[in-house]
Amino acid sequence: MVGAAEHGSSSVSVNEHLSRVLGAVRPIAPVRLPLHQALGRTLAVAAFARVDVPGFDNSSMDGYAVRHADVTRAWDTGAATLRVVGDLPAGSAANPALGAGEAVRIMTGAALPDDADSVVPVEETDAEGDTVRILTAPKPGDYVRRAGSDIRSGDQVLPAGRRLGATDLAAAAAAGLSELAVHPAPRVGILSTGDELQPLGAELGRGQIHDSNSLLLAAAVEEAGGVPVRAEAVGDDPEVFLATLSHLAPDVDAFVTSGGVSVGAYDVVKAALAPTGVWFGPVRMQPGKPQGFGAWRDGTPIFALPGNPVSVFVSFEAFVRPALLALQGRTDVRRPVRRAAAVGGWSSPMGRAQYMPAVFGESASGPTVRPASSGGSGSHLVTSLALANCLAIVPEDTTTVREGDTLDVLLFEETDDATRRP
């Protein structure tokens, strides 16, 4: 849900707008999911072990379970030979008794007999018939995994707020859990606007373009852990736009729109939503200056982004992605940031933070960053986004980036620079 919208047309900084967004969104109510459905979800409530792990003393090696005292006495007399009185494969419930001078052959993971206190690996033995000669005397407790040595029943396995990966689910399963309380994936309604938009692959007439924005947003939503709900592109009719929102609203947790947010005569999103209290105004960034944010009638957050593809992507990274992570209960909502030295130089508009699609790499002197395209941060350069693995952030008060200047770099992922070179 989202709080009351802020009004006014004066510009705000990127951090101010992001603070407004994060201050308004709340995590989606948790649900309980079986472990096999919880991958990638965020844990809403800390998980605690139901059983000890391991649940019993067991062998960490294939070998022989022995009583340390027997082996020590045998070595003292120079006759470290024991009689084998049983076999214990993993999963066996048997608990054979060991008398003086006796051993049990045991497999990795099998429960240690109550009468044994150590294990001798098979590589350090010489077996013949029903006897085994011990070649190396063990220390007490050697090669024994003690019950509860990993975790005790009642101890915390996983903290709340954790994005669940494969190893997390394995830990929960080992600790006796079959389901977890998690924040569900947010369902995000995606609407591109504009009479000029045509379906992917369609033949284009004069003034028409393919609708790449809805595909871009759908993929970005999915990468952020959400479920995209794409609507057909909406033209420049406010009533049709509002009707589409009404249709989707019961089934989504947020809306993201592209286009129609500036001051033009056909800015359908602003025309439709500004009267409802959604905030529209300039954010001091380039690209992505015109932004809108507020709520639908039922409180569902609405992110109204500009229409040019690079502006859409930058706006999503700056504002929508952190909000979608917050809806999932995440606290680590920002991309990793590195510092890197600029390769070459470029200009930046005064008074606006520039988010340059760029390539992050490594050199002998340290991390580097260079624009992904000779066109710079032009908001229409959508194909150049495929070359970028980061956004280089130029501060508001900087108009010229010079060779070697150090910049903050917002990494999309830790990736080899070579895979992104033009």
ZIQUI-V72447 format. One record per run of one state. SS is the DSSP state (a for helix, b for strand, c for the rest). FROM is the first residue (numbers start at 1). LEN is the number of residues. If there is no record, write none. Layout:
SS|FROM|LEN ; SS|FROM|LEN
This chain:
c|1|11 ; b|12|1 ; c|13|1 ; a|14|11 ; c|25|5 ; b|30|5 ; a|35|3 ; c|38|4 ; b|42|2 ; c|44|3 ; b|47|2 ; c|49|4 ; b|53|1 ; c|54|4 ; b|58|2 ; c|60|3 ; b|63|4 ; c|67|1 ; a|68|10 ; c|78|3 ; b|81|8 ; c|89|13 ; b|102|5 ; c|107|4 ; b|111|1 ; c|112|6 ; b|118|4 ; a|122|3 ; b|125|4 ; c|129|2 ; b|131|4 ; c|135|9 ; b|144|2 ; c|146|5 ; b|151|1 ; c|152|4 ; b|156|3 ; c|159|4 ; b|163|1 ; c|164|2 ; a|166|9 ; c|175|4 ; b|179|5 ; c|184|3 ; b|187|7 ; c|194|3 ; b|197|2 ; c|199|10 ; b|209|2 ; c|211|1 ; a|212|12 ; c|224|3 ; b|227|4 ; c|231|3 ; b|234|1 ; c|235|3 ; a|238|12 ; c|250|4 ; b|254|5 ; c|259|9 ; a|268|9 ; c|277|2 ; b|279|5 ; c|284|1 ; b|285|2 ; c|287|3 ; b|290|6 ; c|296|5 ; b|301|5 ; c|306|3 ; a|309|19 ; c|328|9 ; b|337|6 ; c|343|3 ; b|346|2 ; c|348|5 ; b|353|11 ; c|364|2 ; b|366|6 ; c|372|10 ; a|382|6 ; c|388|2 ; b|390|5 ; c|395|5 ; b|400|2 ; c|402|4 ; b|406|6 ; c|412|5 ; a|417|4 ; c|421|2
